[in-house]
Amino acid sequence: MKPFCFAKDEIIESKLATSHPLDIGLIRGYAIFDFFRTVGPNPLFLEDYLLRFTNSAKSAHLPLAYSKEDLEQIIHKLIAKNELENGGVRMILTGGISDNFFTPASGDLFLFCEPLSLPSEEKYSKGVKLLPVEYVRPIPKIKTTNYTLPCFLSVDWPSQGAEDVIYHHQGLVSESSRSNIFMVNDGIISTPATHILEGITRKKVMELAANVIVRDIRLDEILVADEVFMTSTTKRIMPITTIGNQVIGTGKPGDQTVSLMAAFENMEKSLLFSSL
Ligand SMILES: Cc1ncc(COP(=O)(O)O)c(C=O)c1O
């Protein structure tokens, strides 16, 4: 079956989707997006993602001609048309064609269904390495398409045995390039408060763990934490066992991390059964 997308108000073959080269999404890197998974054909936490996407559009001064309810209907049609199972759905709103080639205008909405594979079992069982990078994402609360720095850096990650980066600035940790960060110390779970995208997976982990402390976290604290993990839509909960040259805790995924990983999978399964 050919892949289909939603582009310029209709469902069409994905290869026919086009955008103007002078859209500020391309010439200035100004666009927003969001991405969620499906369990089987069922979107996971769809309400949360639609709220974040529509809020991103509003905060980025980009008019969106569709309500959350309209988007939900389009998404269900698109998933059915693509026969998507355990995949991902990407929603993109471009910055538009701007009179002065700069000011946000009225962009194009695109929705794509994509195949998705979760990280390997080995990564979940051994944990992964992050590289510290001094950086803060611009307008971090908005889910923009600006990933210029990590795309550039990612070329060097395989040779350094790293999965990704951990951003810090003035001694404080914010997030990884596409994930939120958590630390466990003396049984207390904490996550950075500022300069982050408020991840949907982060939100669900905070519901599961109930007593997570949201505060500023210093890089020097996290390097000596008992456990560190990151959360994202495409990784769920991933243990971090090395940051730069520093081994975290015992060097193995910690007990709290492992039990949250299991709790998160159970939450997904229970949602799947409740939607059957
Ligand atoms: C910068 C950034 N932080 C955090 C996250 C994690 O958010 P979520 O759990 O909603 O995927 C993402 C996801 O892409 C991200 O791009």
The ligand as an SDF file (V2000), in Angstrom:
LIG
                    3D

 16 16  0  0  0  0  0  0  0  0999 V2000
   13.6860   18.9290   22.9900 C   0  0  0  0  0  0  0  0  0  0  0  0
   12.8080   17.8160   23.4560 C   0  0  0  0  0  0  0  0  0  0  0  0
   12.6740   17.5900   24.7730 N   0  0  0  0  0  0  0  0  0  0  0  0
   11.9090   16.5860   25.2460 C   0  0  0  0  0  0  0  0  0  0  0  0
   11.2390   15.7310   24.3790 C   0  0  0  0  0  0  0  0  0  0  0  0
   10.4100   14.6030   24.9300 C   0  0  0  0  0  0  0  0  0  0  0  0
    9.0390   14.8760   24.7570 O   0  0  0  0  0  0  0  0  0  0  0  0
    7.9710   13.7090   24.5410 P   0  0  0  0  0  0  0  0  0  0  0  0
    8.0060   12.8380   25.7460 O   0  0  0  0  0  0  0  0  0  0  0  0
    6.6700   14.4330   24.4020 O   0  0  0  0  0  0  0  0  0  0  0  0
    8.3730   12.9750   23.2990 O   0  0  0  0  0  0  0  0  0  0  0  0
   11.3410   15.9460   22.9940 C   0  0  0  0  0  0  0  0  0  0  0  0
   10.6300   15.0740   22.0550 C   0  0  0  0  0  0  0  0  0  0  0  0
   10.8180   15.1160   20.8770 O   0  0  0  0  0  0  0  0  0  0  0  0
   12.1440   17.0070   22.5240 C   0  0  0  0  0  0  0  0  0  0  0  0
   12.2830   17.2370   21.2170 O   0  0  0  0  0  0  0  0  0  0  0  0
  1  2  1  0
  2  3  1  0
  2 15  2  0
  3  4  2  0
  4  5  1  0
  5  6  1  0
  5 12  2  0
  6  7  1  0
  7  8  1  0
  8  9  2  0
  8 10  1  0
  8 11  1  0
 12 13  1  0
 12 15  1  0
 13 14  2  0
 15 16  1  0
M  END
$$$$
